[in-house]
Amino acid sequence: VSRKNPQAFSLEIKEIGEMYSSGVKKLQMEISILSSMIEWRSKKVTQLMKHRMIVVDLIQKIVARINNAHQASMQQRMAVLKEIYERRKQYSHTKTVSLNMSSDSPLFGQN
């Protein structure tokens, strides 16, 4: 458009201004949408991190319970083994005593 037609030139500038304004409004809307999406995602990430910490804490508690149960179980086994050992020791002692008290022993009157 030449400057010989100022009315057409003015109209063209007005159209360019409107397009620019419209483009700016679209960009502002996209920026707003993107920022709200970022905000939503950051909230989700924060939420997931909290959930992750809760899960990690639960796993640690479960592992601790398993370890405690295993340790208690091992202590019970050791107690049972110790009791078995003591009974065997007692049994072998009484067996030795009873063998010494056999019928060919001088205590029974046979020489």
Sequence and secondary structure as in RCSB ss.txt:
>XXXX:A:sequence
VSRKNPQAFSLEIKEIGEMYSSGVKKLQMEISILSSMIEWRSKKVTQLMKHRMIVVDLIQKIVARINNAHQASMQ
QRMAVLKEIYERRKQYSHTKTVSLNMSSDSPLFGQN
>XXXX:A:secstr
  TT HHHHHHHHHHHHHHHHHHHHHHHHHHHHHHHHHHHHHHHHHHHHHHHHHHHHHHHHHHHHHHHHHHHHHH
HHHHHHHHHHHHHHHHHHHHHHHHHTSTTSGGGT  
